[in-house]
């Protein structure tokens, strides 16, 4: 375990590989029982504030990790080893709804799992300890509700600046960009990839009631729950997936067009809410709703615990495996 104590962890998705609007203090790269995280973790602050965050690039600093092989157990356990209690995970997503246009921000609250069982999804795998974590509400709802107002305020500021640029450009001018919208209480499908959906699959997901699709939220959210960390996904839409009959199917080139703008706004969101989130974590226990939940998820044992299991699980859950 590291002596560094950082309460807020940020996981950056496609396009969000660094936080160059914050002050970099140092990099750490803890080795966990599940290996090293997908990138060295940047400890950053918003100078002159002493508040720190731990930033990790989900796919690696140079996007070298395939969605199915991201070392999620190492990522989540490494963040917890630094003292992290709350994780803000950012992800580029496809939209399954017309109103969720590319460039929109979304705070989903439900997940449909369409991965294929090839991703390790529990810290208890390969141990003799059995645990069944509650996952009915896969996002930490207290954290999500807290984020709704704060993220909305940041996006209002972005929209105000864009409108100002339009006015400065004059009638018919090219200055400014479209409005950035925020959507709440949506459902996201997590597919295996790396290929995008077929049109038939995309239409099926819409019929199921899904609003978004990506390749990254699982097993990340499951592991955060097992580690008793509060977790919320801030999704940024890049495309319309494949369901629209009037449009070509999604391509990587199309996705890249909106990644840069979404990443810039994501950095503004992080910087704007950093101080308030730090205060909320230390004062509003609602944001730490997952603490203590695994106590009721670990099945009772009749025999002695193996030392190797105790050591491995003690890294991520020292509360129960001291």
PyMOL commands that set and color helices and strands:
alter all, ss='L'
color gray80, all
select helices_A, chain A and resi 67-69+72-81+141-169+199-208+217-226+252-283+285-288+293-296+307-316
alter helices_A, ss='H'
color red, helices_A
select strands_A, chain A and resi 8-12+23-28+31-32+35-36+41-45+52-57+86-95+105-114+182-191+212-214+230-239
alter strands_A, ss='S'
color yellow, strands_A
deselect
rebuild
show_as cartoon
